[in-house]
Amino acid sequence: MTKKPIPKPKPTPDTRDKLTLYVTLMVSTTLCISVLAMVISFMLGLWAKEVDNAEIFKMISPAFSTLIGGMIGFLSGIKLMQNDDKSKSCKD
């Protein structure tokens, strides 16, 4: 009779990891929805005859850049802090 190896228990993620995942998913979802809304408004502005295309791009471009930069900075900050915490715990 052969012995079966004892399965190792899966590590359960702690509250901080769950919160980080939840916040990352919320920010990613918000970013996707916002970008889709802005792209749709860009596209509608391109084909609308009563709207000057230069004015649409002049009004929306700064908000688009700020939103994208802020969200990507936030996501990268979360991931960098998560990696930083793991490297500190490995050294201890």
C-alpha angles and dihedrals in degrees: 000000000000122000117236115223115254108249115240114239114250113247112248115227114244125234094266093056091048091049092048091051092047094049092045091052092047093050092046092050092048091049092051093049093046094048091048091050092050094046090050090051090049090052094046090048092052094058100035108106096204094053124080108229093214091056093050093051092044091054100042103035098076092048091047093051093045093049095047094045094047096048095045090047090051093049093047091048091054092049093046092051090048091052091044091054091050093049091050092051091050092055094052 
